[in-house]
Amino acid sequence: MVTIEIIRAEMRREDEKNYVGNTIFRAEGAKSVYEITFMSKNGKDWDYSLHFTEQSGDEEELLRMDELLENDDDMYNQLLDAALDAYPA
């Protein structure tokens, strides 16, 4: 498992229905800082989008990070949980 540092996370609801959140993070060995945006209509089934936070970076590194997220459930859940934990109760 890759070690990640969570820099900032947030979650909100839009239109009383949809959840939208993001987590900004740095992964061990990565040159760039990433932001993953989570979207859900029901708070259970999540889609995501991964992009650079600060500035454009190495596209191949971004693709490797995306593949890692697809294959490493623990890492993906850690990032999603950080956003969910930031949701105001």
Backbone torsions as a table, in degrees:
resi	resn	phi	psi	omega
1	MET	NA	137.8	178.5
2	VAL	-81.1	135.6	176.3
3	THR	-78.4	132.5	178.4
4	ILE	-123.6	149.5	175.0
5	GLU	-111.6	119.3	177.9
6	ILE	-86.8	122.9	-177.8
7	ILE	-91.5	-44.3	-179.8
8	ARG	-159.8	147.6	178.4
9	ALA	-144.9	150.3	176.6
10	GLU	-155.0	157.8	177.2
11	MET	-146.8	141.1	177.4
12	ARG	-147.6	167.0	175.0
13	ARG	-110.8	140.3	177.3
14	GLU	-116.3	137.3	178.1
15	ASP	56.7	29.7	177.8
16	GLU	62.2	2.9	-176.0
17	LYS	-124.6	-58.4	-171.1
18	ASN	-83.0	139.0	173.8
19	TYR	-97.3	136.3	174.6
20	VAL	-137.1	128.0	179.4
21	GLY	-147.5	168.1	175.9
22	ASN	-149.4	156.6	175.9
23	THR	-132.7	127.0	175.9
24	ILE	-98.7	130.8	-174.3
25	PHE	-150.2	162.5	173.6
26	ARG	-123.9	132.4	179.4
27	ALA	-102.4	145.4	178.6
28	GLU	-54.6	127.2	177.5
29	GLY	85.8	-8.0	-179.7
30	ALA	-87.8	146.1	178.9
31	LYS	-82.4	-28.8	-172.2
32	SER	-104.2	161.7	169.9
33	VAL	-99.4	135.6	-175.0
34	TYR	-115.3	157.0	171.3
35	GLU	-126.8	127.6	174.9
36	ILE	-110.0	127.9	179.4
37	THR	-105.9	129.3	179.8
38	PHE	-107.2	141.1	178.5
39	MET	-136.6	137.2	178.0
40	SER	-151.3	141.7	176.3
41	LYS	-88.4	-19.3	-175.3
42	ASN	-129.0	-0.1	-179.0
43	GLY	78.5	8.0	-179.6
44	LYS	-125.0	-43.9	-179.8
45	ASP	-99.6	117.9	-171.1
46	TRP	-114.1	138.2	167.2
47	ASP	-108.3	160.2	177.7
48	TYR	-144.4	161.6	175.2
49	SER	-136.7	131.7	-178.8
50	LEU	-110.5	134.3	177.5
51	HIS	-153.0	167.2	177.4
52	PHE	-71.9	146.6	-179.5
53	THR	-92.0	-54.4	-169.8
54	GLU	-85.2	-49.4	-178.2
55	GLN	-160.5	164.4	178.7
56	SER	-58.7	146.0	-179.5
57	GLY	-133.1	-156.7	-178.5
58	ASP	-71.9	115.0	-177.4
59	GLU	-61.8	-36.4	178.7
60	GLU	-65.9	-37.2	177.3
61	GLU	-65.8	-39.8	177.1
62	LEU	-61.2	-43.3	178.8
63	LEU	-64.9	-38.4	176.7
64	ARG	-65.3	-39.8	179.1
65	MET	-65.3	-40.8	178.6
66	ASP	-63.2	-42.4	177.9
67	GLU	-63.7	-39.7	177.7
68	LEU	-61.3	-43.4	178.2
69	LEU	-62.9	-36.7	178.9
70	GLU	-66.4	-31.5	-172.8
71	ASN	-104.0	-15.5	-176.2
72	ASP	-112.8	90.4	-177.8
73	ASP	-60.1	-35.7	-179.2
74	ASP	-63.3	-44.0	179.6
75	MET	-65.5	-46.9	179.0
76	TYR	-58.1	-47.3	-179.5
77	ASN	-65.1	-34.6	177.7
78	GLN	-62.8	-42.2	179.3
79	LEU	-70.1	-42.2	177.6
80	LEU	-65.0	-44.2	179.9
81	ASP	-61.0	-36.4	178.0
82	ALA	-61.6	-42.4	178.7
83	ALA	-67.1	-45.5	-179.5
84	LEU	-62.5	-38.3	179.3
85	ASP	-64.9	-23.7	179.9
86	ALA	-84.0	-7.1	-178.7
87	TYR	-69.5	127.4	-179.2
88	PRO	-64.1	131.9	-177.9
89	ALA	-79.9	NA	NA
